[in-house]
Amino acid sequence: MPDIPSDLTWERAAPPEATGPGPWIEIAFGEGDDPETPVYIRETSDPGNVVTTNRRKWDAFVLGVQAGEFDHFVEGVEPAP
């Protein structure tokens, strides 16, 4: 597992009106704009378990979400109240 920098700024992926501890997904970006710059992902309920990818793969994932490529994973799932 790669070393995780201690000075990362974690950004919580939660609705603005969300309250409570979650669990929520948090994202932190490594320094730089290079396509191979690390992107760190963790869950608030287990912050020591960090998944690492890179900026190129993260950007491709985000574009896929925006294009609806993953909608089939949530078919029939009701939003939380």
KOLTI-130316 format. One record per atom (N, C-alpha, C): atom name; z, x, y; residue number from 0. Coordinates in steps of 0.05 Angstrom, whole numbers, plus 5000, padded with zeros to 4 digits. Layout:
! residues N
<atom><fidren>CA</fidren><w>Z</w><u>X</u><v>Y</v><gumi>NUM</gumi></atom>
...
! end
This chain:
! residues 81
<atom><fidren>N</fidren><w>5000</w><u>5017</u><v>4976</v><gumi>0</gumi></atom>
<atom><fidren>CA</fidren><w>5000</w><u>5000</u><v>5000</v><gumi>0</gumi></atom>
<atom><fidren>C</fidren><w>5000</w><u>5018</u><v>5025</v><gumi>0</gumi></atom>
<atom><fidren>N</fidren><w>4983</w><u>5011</u><v>5044</v><gumi>1</gumi></atom>
<atom><fidren>CA</fidren><w>4982</w><u>5028</u><v>5068</v><gumi>1</gumi></atom>
<atom><fidren>C</fidren><w>5007</w><u>5025</u><v>5085</v><gumi>1</gumi></atom>
<atom><fidren>N</fidren><w>5013</w><u>5045</u><v>5101</v><gumi>2</gumi></atom>
<atom><fidren>CA</fidren><w>5036</w><u>5043</u><v>5119</v><gumi>2</gumi></atom>
<atom><fidren>C</fidren><w>5031</w><u>5022</u><v>5140</v><gumi>2</gumi></atom>
<atom><fidren>N</fidren><w>5051</w><u>5005</u><v>5145</v><gumi>3</gumi></atom>
<atom><fidren>CA</fidren><w>5049</w><u>4984</u><v>5165</v><gumi>3</gumi></atom>
<atom><fidren>C</fidren><w>5062</w><u>4994</u><v>5191</v><gumi>3</gumi></atom>
<atom><fidren>N</fidren><w>5047</w><u>4996</u><v>5213</v><gumi>4</gumi></atom>
<atom><fidren>CA</fidren><w>5060</w><u>5005</u><v>5238</v><gumi>4</gumi></atom>
<atom><fidren>C</fidren><w>5083</w><u>4987</u><v>5246</v><gumi>4</gumi></atom>
<atom><fidren>N</fidren><w>5104</w><u>5000</u><v>5256</v><gumi>5</gumi></atom>
<atom><fidren>CA</fidren><w>5128</w><u>4984</u><v>5264</v><gumi>5</gumi></atom>
<atom><fidren>C</fidren><w>5125</w><u>4971</u><v>5291</v><gumi>5</gumi></atom>
<atom><fidren>N</fidren><w>5105</w><u>4979</u><v>5307</v><gumi>6</gumi></atom>
<atom><fidren>CA</fidren><w>5102</w><u>4968</u><v>5334</v><gumi>6</gumi></atom>
<atom><fidren>C</fidren><w>5080</w><u>4947</u><v>5337</v><gumi>6</gumi></atom>
<atom><fidren>N</fidren><w>5073</w><u>4933</u><v>5315</v><gumi>7</gumi></atom>
<atom><fidren>CA</fidren><w>5053</w><u>4913</u><v>5316</v><gumi>7</gumi></atom>
<atom><fidren>C</fidren><w>5062</w><u>4888</u><v>5332</v><gumi>7</gumi></atom>
<atom><fidren>N</fidren><w>5044</w><u>4875</u><v>5344</v><gumi>8</gumi></atom>
<atom><fidren>CA</fidren><w>5049</w><u>4850</u><v>5358</v><gumi>8</gumi></atom>
<atom><fidren>C</fidren><w>5039</w><u>4828</u><v>5340</v><gumi>8</gumi></atom>
<atom><fidren>N</fidren><w>5057</w><u>4813</u><v>5328</v><gumi>9</gumi></atom>
<atom><fidren>CA</fidren><w>5050</w><u>4792</u><v>5309</v><gumi>9</gumi></atom>
<atom><fidren>C</fidren><w>5044</w><u>4766</u><v>5325</v><gumi>9</gumi></atom>
<atom><fidren>N</fidren><w>5022</w><u>4753</u><v>5318</v><gumi>10</gumi></atom>
<atom><fidren>CA</fidren><w>5014</w><u>4728</u><v>5330</v><gumi>10</gumi></atom>
<atom><fidren>C</fidren><w>5016</w><u>4706</u><v>5309</v><gumi>10</gumi></atom>
<atom><fidren>N</fidren><w>5032</w><u>4686</u><v>5315</v><gumi>11</gumi></atom>
<atom><fidren>CA</fidren><w>5037</w><u>4664</u><v>5296</v><gumi>11</gumi></atom>
<atom><fidren>C</fidren><w>5015</w><u>4643</u><v>5297</v><gumi>11</gumi></atom>
<atom><fidren>N</fidren><w>5004</w><u>4636</u><v>5274</v><gumi>12</gumi></atom>
<atom><fidren>CA</fidren><w>4983</w><u>4615</u><v>5272</v><gumi>12</gumi></atom>
<atom><fidren>C</fidren><w>4997</w><u>4589</u><v>5267</v><gumi>12</gumi></atom>
<atom><fidren>N</fidren><w>5006</w><u>4576</u><v>5288</v><gumi>13</gumi></atom>
<atom><fidren>CA</fidren><w>5020</w><u>4551</u><v>5286</v><gumi>13</gumi></atom>
<atom><fidren>C</fidren><w>5012</w><u>4534</u><v>5310</v><gumi>13</gumi></atom>
<atom><fidren>N</fidren><w>5012</w><u>4508</u><v>5306</v><gumi>14</gumi></atom>
<atom><fidren>CA</fidren><w>5005</w><u>4490</u><v>5329</v><gumi>14</gumi></atom>
<atom><fidren>C</fidren><w>5025</w><u>4494</u><v>5352</v><gumi>14</gumi></atom>
<atom><fidren>N</fidren><w>5016</w><u>4491</u><v>5376</v><gumi>15</gumi></atom>
<atom><fidren>CA</fidren><w>5034</w><u>4496</u><v>5399</v><gumi>15</gumi></atom>
<atom><fidren>C</fidren><w>5059</w><u>4479</u><v>5399</v><gumi>15</gumi></atom>
<atom><fidren>N</fidren><w>5058</w><u>4455</u><v>5388</v><gumi>16</gumi></atom>
<atom><fidren>CA</fidren><w>5081</w><u>4438</u><v>5388</v><gumi>16</gumi></atom>
<atom><fidren>C</fidren><w>5099</w><u>4443</u><v>5363</v><gumi>16</gumi></atom>
<atom><fidren>N</fidren><w>5092</w><u>4462</u><v>5346</v><gumi>17</gumi></atom>
<atom><fidren>CA</fidren><w>5107</w><u>4467</u><v>5322</v><gumi>17</gumi></atom>
<atom><fidren>C</fidren><w>5135</w><u>4478</u><v>5329</v><gumi>17</gumi></atom>
<atom><fidren>N</fidren><w>5155</w><u>4468</u><v>5314</v><gumi>18</gumi></atom>
<atom><fidren>CA</fidren><w>5182</w><u>4477</u><v>5317</v><gumi>18</gumi></atom>
<atom><fidren>C</fidren><w>5192</w><u>4487</u><v>5289</v><gumi>18</gumi></atom>
<atom><fidren>N</fidren><w>5213</w><u>4501</u><v>5289</v><gumi>19</gumi></atom>
<atom><fidren>CA</fidren><w>5225</w><u>4510</u><v>5265</v><gumi>19</gumi></atom>
<atom><fidren>C</fidren><w>5213</w><u>4536</u><v>5254</v><gumi>19</gumi></atom>
<atom><fidren>N</fidren><w>5224</w><u>4545</u><v>5232</v><gumi>20</gumi></atom>
<atom><fidren>CA</fidren><w>5217</w><u>4571</u><v>5222</v><gumi>20</gumi></atom>
<atom><fidren>C</fidren><w>5191</w><u>4572</u><v>5206</v><gumi>20</gumi></atom>
<atom><fidren>N</fidren><w>5179</w><u>4549</u><v>5201</v><gumi>21</gumi></atom>
<atom><fidren>CA</fidren><w>5153</w><u>4549</u><v>5186</v><gumi>21</gumi></atom>
<atom><fidren>C</fidren><w>5158</w><u>4543</u><v>5157</v><gumi>21</gumi></atom>
<atom><fidren>N</fidren><w>5145</w><u>4556</u><v>5138</v><gumi>22</gumi></atom>
<atom><fidren>CA</fidren><w>5132</w><u>4582</u><v>5141</v><gumi>22</gumi></atom>
<atom><fidren>C</fidren><w>5105</w><u>4580</u><v>5155</v><gumi>22</gumi></atom>
<atom><fidren>N</fidren><w>5099</w><u>4601</u><v>5170</v><gumi>23</gumi></atom>
<atom><fidren>CA</fidren><w>5074</w><u>4604</u><v>5185</v><gumi>23</gumi></atom>
<atom><fidren>C</fidren><w>5061</w><u>4630</u><v>5177</v><gumi>23</gumi></atom>
<atom><fidren>N</fidren><w>5035</w><u>4631</u><v>5181</v><gumi>24</gumi></atom>
<atom><fidren>CA</fidren><w>5021</w><u>4656</u><v>5177</v><gumi>24</gumi></atom>
<atom><fidren>C</fidren><w>5021</w><u>4671</u><v>5204</v><gumi>24</gumi></atom>
<atom><fidren>N</fidren><w>5025</w><u>4697</u><v>5202</v><gumi>25</gumi></atom>
<atom><fidren>CA</fidren><w>5024</w><u>4714</u><v>5226</v><gumi>25</gumi></atom>
<atom><fidren>C</fidren><w>5003</w><u>4735</u><v>5222</v><gumi>25</gumi></atom>
<atom><fidren>N</fidren><w>4989</w><u>4742</u><v>5244</v><gumi>26</gumi></atom>
<atom><fidren>CA</fidren><w>4967</w><u>4762</u><v>5244</v><gumi>26</gumi></atom>
<atom><fidren>C</fidren><w>4974</w><u>4783</u><v>5265</v><gumi>26</gumi></atom>
<atom><fidren>N</fidren><w>4968</w><u>4808</u><v>5258</v><gumi>27</gumi></atom>
<atom><fidren>CA</fidren><w>4971</w><u>4830</u><v>5277</v><gumi>27</gumi></atom>
<atom><fidren>C</fidren><w>4947</w><u>4848</u><v>5274</v><gumi>27</gumi></atom>
<atom><fidren>N</fidren><w>4937</w><u>4858</u><v>5296</v><gumi>28</gumi></atom>
<atom><fidren>CA</fidren><w>4913</w><u>4875</u><v>5296</v><gumi>28</gumi></atom>
<atom><fidren>C</fidren><w>4921</w><u>4904</u><v>5302</v><gumi>28</gumi></atom>
<atom><fidren>N</fidren><w>4909</w><u>4922</u><v>5287</v><gumi>29</gumi></atom>
<atom><fidren>CA</fidren><w>4913</w><u>4950</u><v>5293</v><gumi>29</gumi></atom>
<atom><fidren>C</fidren><w>4899</w><u>4958</u><v>5318</v><gumi>29</gumi></atom>
<atom><fidren>N</fidren><w>4904</w><u>4982</u><v>5327</v><gumi>30</gumi></atom>
<atom><fidren>CA</fidren><w>4892</w><u>4992</u><v>5352</v><gumi>30</gumi></atom>
<atom><fidren>C</fidren><w>4862</w><u>4998</u><v>5348</v><gumi>30</gumi></atom>
<atom><fidren>N</fidren><w>4846</w><u>4991</u><v>5368</v><gumi>31</gumi></atom>
<atom><fidren>CA</fidren><w>4818</w><u>4997</u><v>5368</v><gumi>31</gumi></atom>
<atom><fidren>C</fidren><w>4800</w><u>4973</u><v>5363</v><gumi>31</gumi></atom>
<atom><fidren>N</fidren><w>4774</w><u>4976</u><v>5367</v><gumi>32</gumi></atom>
<atom><fidren>CA</fidren><w>4755</w><u>4955</u><v>5364</v><gumi>32</gumi></atom>
<atom><fidren>C</fidren><w>4735</w><u>4961</u><v>5341</v><gumi>32</gumi></atom>
<atom><fidren>N</fidren><w>4740</w><u>4983</u><v>5327</v><gumi>33</gumi></atom>
<atom><fidren>CA</fidren><w>4723</w><u>4991</u><v>5305</v><gumi>33</gumi></atom>
<atom><fidren>C</fidren><w>4722</w><u>4970</u><v>5283</v><gumi>33</gumi></atom>
<atom><fidren>N</fidren><w>4700</w><u>4965</u><v>5270</v><gumi>34</gumi></atom>
<atom><fidren>CA</fidren><w>4699</w><u>4945</u><v>5248</v><gumi>34</gumi></atom>
<atom><fidren>C</fidren><w>4719</w><u>4951</u><v>5226</v><gumi>34</gumi></atom>
<atom><fidren>N</fidren><w>4727</w><u>4976</u><v>5223</v><gumi>35</gumi></atom>
<atom><fidren>CA</fidren><w>4746</w><u>4983</u><v>5202</v><gumi>35</gumi></atom>
<atom><fidren>C</fidren><w>4775</w><u>4983</u><v>5211</v><gumi>35</gumi></atom>
<atom><fidren>N</fidren><w>4780</w><u>4975</u><v>5236</v><gumi>36</gumi></atom>
<atom><fidren>CA</fidren><w>4807</w><u>4973</u><v>5247</v><gumi>36</gumi></atom>
<atom><fidren>C</fidren><w>4823</w><u>4954</u><v>5229</v><gumi>36</gumi></atom>
<atom><fidren>N</fidren><w>4847</w><u>4962</u><v>5221</v><gumi>37</gumi></atom>
<atom><fidren>CA</fidren><w>4863</w><u>4944</u><v>5204</v><gumi>37</gumi></atom>
<atom><fidren>C</fidren><w>4872</w><u>4918</u><v>5217</v><gumi>37</gumi></atom>
<atom><fidren>N</fidren><w>4873</w><u>4898</u><v>5201</v><gumi>38</gumi></atom>
<atom><fidren>CA</fidren><w>4884</w><u>4872</u><v>5208</v><gumi>38</gumi></atom>
<atom><fidren>C</fidren><w>4906</w><u>4866</u><v>5188</v><gumi>38</gumi></atom>
<atom><fidren>N</fidren><w>4930</w><u>4858</u><v>5197</v><gumi>39</gumi></atom>
<atom><fidren>CA</fidren><w>4953</w><u>4854</u><v>5180</v><gumi>39</gumi></atom>
<atom><fidren>C</fidren><w>4960</w><u>4824</u><v>5180</v><gumi>39</gumi></atom>
<atom><fidren>N</fidren><w>4966</w><u>4814</u><v>5156</v><gumi>40</gumi></atom>
<atom><fidren>CA</fidren><w>4972</w><u>4785</u><v>5153</v><gumi>40</gumi></atom>
<atom><fidren>C</fidren><w>4997</w><u>4783</u><v>5137</v><gumi>40</gumi></atom>
<atom><fidren>N</fidren><w>5015</w><u>4765</u><v>5146</v><gumi>41</gumi></atom>
<atom><fidren>CA</fidren><w>5040</w><u>4760</u><v>5131</v><gumi>41</gumi></atom>
<atom><fidren>C</fidren><w>5049</w><u>4731</u><v>5135</v><gumi>41</gumi></atom>
<atom><fidren>N</fidren><w>5068</w><u>4723</u><v>5119</v><gumi>42</gumi></atom>
<atom><fidren>CA</fidren><w>5080</w><u>4697</u><v>5122</v><gumi>42</gumi></atom>
<atom><fidren>C</fidren><w>5108</w><u>4700</u><v>5133</v><gumi>42</gumi></atom>
<atom><fidren>N</fidren><w>5116</w><u>4682</u><v>5151</v><gumi>43</gumi></atom>
<atom><fidren>CA</fidren><w>5142</w><u>4685</u><v>5164</v><gumi>43</gumi></atom>
<atom><fidren>C</fidren><w>5166</w><u>4684</u><v>5144</v><gumi>43</gumi></atom>
<atom><fidren>N</fidren><w>5162</w><u>4670</u><v>5122</v><gumi>44</gumi></atom>
<atom><fidren>CA</fidren><w>5184</w><u>4669</u><v>5102</v><gumi>44</gumi></atom>
<atom><fidren>C</fidren><w>5186</w><u>4694</u><v>5085</v><gumi>44</gumi></atom>
<atom><fidren>N</fidren><w>5167</w><u>4712</u><v>5086</v><gumi>45</gumi></atom>
<atom><fidren>CA</fidren><w>5167</w><u>4737</u><v>5071</v><gumi>45</gumi></atom>
<atom><fidren>C</fidren><w>5154</w><u>4759</u><v>5088</v><gumi>45</gumi></atom>
<atom><fidren>N</fidren><w>5166</w><u>4767</u><v>5110</v><gumi>46</gumi></atom>
<atom><fidren>CA</fidren><w>5153</w><u>4786</u><v>5129</v><gumi>46</gumi></atom>
<atom><fidren>C</fidren><w>5149</w><u>4814</u><v>5117</v><gumi>46</gumi></atom>
<atom><fidren>N</fidren><w>5162</w><u>4820</u><v>5096</v><gumi>47</gumi></atom>
<atom><fidren>CA</fidren><w>5159</w><u>4847</u><v>5084</v><gumi>47</gumi></atom>
<atom><fidren>C</fidren><w>5134</w><u>4849</u><v>5066</v><gumi>47</gumi></atom>
<atom><fidren>N</fidren><w>5122</w><u>4826</u><v>5060</v><gumi>48</gumi></atom>
<atom><fidren>CA</fidren><w>5098</w><u>4825</u><v>5043</v><gumi>48</gumi></atom>
<atom><fidren>C</fidren><w>5074</w><u>4822</u><v>5061</v><gumi>48</gumi></atom>
<atom><fidren>N</fidren><w>5061</w><u>4844</u><v>5067</v><gumi>49</gumi></atom>
<atom><fidren>CA</fidren><w>5039</w><u>4845</u><v>5086</v><gumi>49</gumi></atom>
<atom><fidren>C</fidren><w>5013</w><u>4851</u><v>5071</v><gumi>49</gumi></atom>
<atom><fidren>N</fidren><w>4993</w><u>4835</u><v>5077</v><gumi>50</gumi></atom>
<atom><fidren>CA</fidren><w>4966</w><u>4838</u><v>5066</v><gumi>50</gumi></atom>
<atom><fidren>C</fidren><w>4949</w><u>4852</u><v>5088</v><gumi>50</gumi></atom>
<atom><fidren>N</fidren><w>4933</w><u>4871</u><v>5080</v><gumi>51</gumi></atom>
<atom><fidren>CA</fidren><w>4917</w><u>4886</u><v>5100</v><gumi>51</gumi></atom>
<atom><fidren>C</fidren><w>4888</w><u>4882</u><v>5094</v><gumi>51</gumi></atom>
<atom><fidren>N</fidren><w>4872</w><u>4877</u><v>5115</v><gumi>52</gumi></atom>
<atom><fidren>CA</fidren><w>4843</w><u>4877</u><v>5112</v><gumi>52</gumi></atom>
<atom><fidren>C</fidren><w>4832</w><u>4892</u><v>5136</v><gumi>52</gumi></atom>
<atom><fidren>N</fidren><w>4807</w><u>4889</u><v>5143</v><gumi>53</gumi></atom>
<atom><fidren>CA</fidren><w>4797</w><u>4902</u><v>5167</v><gumi>53</gumi></atom>
<atom><fidren>C</fidren><w>4784</w><u>4882</u><v>5186</v><gumi>53</gumi></atom>
<atom><fidren>N</fidren><w>4777</w><u>4891</u><v>5210</v><gumi>54</gumi></atom>
<atom><fidren>CA</fidren><w>4767</w><u>4873</u><v>5230</v><gumi>54</gumi></atom>
<atom><fidren>C</fidren><w>4741</w><u>4860</u><v>5222</v><gumi>54</gumi></atom>
<atom><fidren>N</fidren><w>4723</w><u>4875</u><v>5209</v><gumi>55</gumi></atom>
<atom><fidren>CA</fidren><w>4697</w><u>4865</u><v>5200</v><gumi>55</gumi></atom>
<atom><fidren>C</fidren><w>4701</w><u>4841</u><v>5181</v><gumi>55</gumi></atom>
<atom><fidren>N</fidren><w>4719</w><u>4844</u><v>5161</v><gumi>56</gumi></atom>
<atom><fidren>CA</fidren><w>4724</w><u>4822</u><v>5142</v><gumi>56</gumi></atom>
<atom><fidren>C</fidren><w>4738</w><u>4799</u><v>5155</v><gumi>56</gumi></atom>
<atom><fidren>N</fidren><w>4757</w><u>4805</u><v>5173</v><gumi>57</gumi></atom>
<atom><fidren>CA</fidren><w>4772</w><u>4784</u><v>5187</v><gumi>57</gumi></atom>
<atom><fidren>C</fidren><w>4753</w><u>4767</u><v>5204</v><gumi>57</gumi></atom>
<atom><fidren>N</fidren><w>4735</w><u>4780</u><v>5219</v><gumi>58</gumi></atom>
<atom><fidren>CA</fidren><w>4716</w><u>4766</u><v>5235</v><gumi>58</gumi></atom>
<atom><fidren>C</fidren><w>4698</w><u>4748</u><v>5218</v><gumi>58</gumi></atom>
<atom><fidren>N</fidren><w>4689</w><u>4759</u><v>5195</v><gumi>59</gumi></atom>
<atom><fidren>CA</fidren><w>4672</w><u>4743</u><v>5177</v><gumi>59</gumi></atom>
<atom><fidren>C</fidren><w>4687</w><u>4718</u><v>5167</v><gumi>59</gumi></atom>
<atom><fidren>N</fidren><w>4712</w><u>4722</u><v>5160</v><gumi>60</gumi></atom>
<atom><fidren>CA</fidren><w>4729</w><u>4699</u><v>5151</v><gumi>60</gumi></atom>
<atom><fidren>C</fidren><w>4732</w><u>4678</u><v>5173</v><gumi>60</gumi></atom>
<atom><fidren>N</fidren><w>4738</w><u>4686</u><v>5197</v><gumi>61</gumi></atom>
<atom><fidren>CA</fidren><w>4742</w><u>4667</u><v>5219</v><gumi>61</gumi></atom>
<atom><fidren>C</fidren><w>4716</w><u>4652</u><v>5225</v><gumi>61</gumi></atom>
<atom><fidren>N</fidren><w>4693</w><u>4666</u><v>5225</v><gumi>62</gumi></atom>
<atom><fidren>CA</fidren><w>4667</w><u>4653</u><v>5229</v><gumi>62</gumi></atom>
<atom><fidren>C</fidren><w>4662</w><u>4633</u><v>5206</v><gumi>62</gumi></atom>
<atom><fidren>N</fidren><w>4669</w><u>4640</u><v>5182</v><gumi>63</gumi></atom>
<atom><fidren>CA</fidren><w>4666</w><u>4622</u><v>5159</v><gumi>63</gumi></atom>
<atom><fidren>C</fidren><w>4683</w><u>4597</u><v>5162</v><gumi>63</gumi></atom>
<atom><fidren>N</fidren><w>4707</w><u>4600</u><v>5171</v><gumi>64</gumi></atom>
<atom><fidren>CA</fidren><w>4725</w><u>4577</u><v>5176</v><gumi>64</gumi></atom>
<atom><fidren>C</fidren><w>4712</w><u>4559</u><v>5197</v><gumi>64</gumi></atom>
<atom><fidren>N</fidren><w>4703</w><u>4571</u><v>5219</v><gumi>65</gumi></atom>
<atom><fidren>CA</fidren><w>4691</w><u>4555</u><v>5241</v><gumi>65</gumi></atom>
<atom><fidren>C</fidren><w>4666</w><u>4541</u><v>5232</v><gumi>65</gumi></atom>
<atom><fidren>N</fidren><w>4652</w><u>4552</u><v>5213</v><gumi>66</gumi></atom>
<atom><fidren>CA</fidren><w>4627</w><u>4540</u><v>5203</v><gumi>66</gumi></atom>
<atom><fidren>C</fidren><w>4632</w><u>4519</u><v>5181</v><gumi>66</gumi></atom>
<atom><fidren>N</fidren><w>4657</w><u>4516</u><v>5173</v><gumi>67</gumi></atom>
<atom><fidren>CA</fidren><w>4664</w><u>4496</u><v>5152</v><gumi>67</gumi></atom>
<atom><fidren>C</fidren><w>4660</w><u>4506</u><v>5124</v><gumi>67</gumi></atom>
<atom><fidren>N</fidren><w>4656</w><u>4532</u><v>5119</v><gumi>68</gumi></atom>
<atom><fidren>CA</fidren><w>4651</w><u>4543</u><v>5093</v><gumi>68</gumi></atom>
<atom><fidren>C</fidren><w>4675</w><u>4539</u><v>5073</v><gumi>68</gumi></atom>
<atom><fidren>N</fidren><w>4699</w><u>4534</u><v>5084</v><gumi>69</gumi></atom>
<atom><fidren>CA</fidren><w>4722</w><u>4531</u><v>5066</v><gumi>69</gumi></atom>
<atom><fidren>C</fidren><w>4733</w><u>4503</u><v>5066</v><gumi>69</gumi></atom>
<atom><fidren>N</fidren><w>4719</w><u>4484</u><v>5078</v><gumi>70</gumi></atom>
<atom><fidren>CA</fidren><w>4729</w><u>4457</u><v>5079</v><gumi>70</gumi></atom>
<atom><fidren>C</fidren><w>4734</w><u>4445</u><v>5051</v><gumi>70</gumi></atom>
<atom><fidren>N</fidren><w>4719</w><u>4453</u><v>5031</v><gumi>71</gumi></atom>
<atom><fidren>CA</fidren><w>4723</w><u>4442</u><v>5004</v><gumi>71</gumi></atom>
<atom><fidren>C</fidren><w>4751</w><u>4448</u><v>4993</v><gumi>71</gumi></atom>
<atom><fidren>N</fidren><w>4764</w><u>4468</u><v>5004</v><gumi>72</gumi></atom>
<atom><fidren>CA</fidren><w>4791</w><u>4475</u><v>4994</v><gumi>72</gumi></atom>
<atom><fidren>C</fidren><w>4812</w><u>4455</u><v>5003</v><gumi>72</gumi></atom>
<atom><fidren>N</fidren><w>4806</w><u>4440</u><v>5023</v><gumi>73</gumi></atom>
<atom><fidren>CA</fidren><w>4826</w><u>4421</u><v>5033</v><gumi>73</gumi></atom>
<atom><fidren>C</fidren><w>4818</w><u>4392</u><v>5031</v><gumi>73</gumi></atom>
<atom><fidren>N</fidren><w>4797</w><u>4387</u><v>5016</v><gumi>74</gumi></atom>
<atom><fidren>CA</fidren><w>4789</w><u>4359</u><v>5012</v><gumi>74</gumi></atom>
<atom><fidren>C</fidren><w>4811</w><u>4343</u><v>4998</v><gumi>74</gumi></atom>
<atom><fidren>N</fidren><w>4818</w><u>4321</u><v>5010</v><gumi>75</gumi></atom>
<atom><fidren>CA</fidren><w>4839</w><u>4304</u><v>4999</v><gumi>75</gumi></atom>
<atom><fidren>C</fidren><w>4867</w><u>4312</u><v>5007</v><gumi>75</gumi></atom>
<atom><fidren>N</fidren><w>4871</w><u>4334</u><v>5021</v><gumi>76</gumi></atom>
<atom><fidren>CA</fidren><w>4897</w><u>4343</u><v>5030</v><gumi>76</gumi></atom>
<atom><fidren>C</fidren><w>4903</w><u>4329</u><v>5056</v><gumi>76</gumi></atom>
<atom><fidren>N</fidren><w>4926</w><u>4316</u><v>5057</v><gumi>77</gumi></atom>
<atom><fidren>CA</fidren><w>4935</w><u>4301</u><v>5081</v><gumi>77</gumi></atom>
<atom><fidren>C</fidren><w>4949</w><u>4321</u><v>5100</v><gumi>77</gumi></atom>
<atom><fidren>N</fidren><w>4944</w><u>4318</u><v>5127</v><gumi>78</gumi></atom>
<atom><fidren>CA</fidren><w>4958</w><u>4335</u><v>5146</v><gumi>78</gumi></atom>
<atom><fidren>C</fidren><w>4988</w><u>4330</u><v>5145</v><gumi>78</gumi></atom>
<atom><fidren>N</fidren><w>5003</w><u>4350</u><v>5151</v><gumi>79</gumi></atom>
<atom><fidren>CA</fidren><w>5032</w><u>4347</u><v>5152</v><gumi>79</gumi></atom>
<atom><fidren>C</fidren><w>5039</w><u>4328</u><v>5176</v><gumi>79</gumi></atom>
<atom><fidren>N</fidren><w>5060</w><u>4312</u><v>5172</v><gumi>80</gumi></atom>
<atom><fidren>CA</fidren><w>5068</w><u>4293</u><v>5194</v><gumi>80</gumi></atom>
<atom><fidren>C</fidren><w>5079</w><u>4308</u><v>5218</v><gumi>80</gumi></atom>
! end
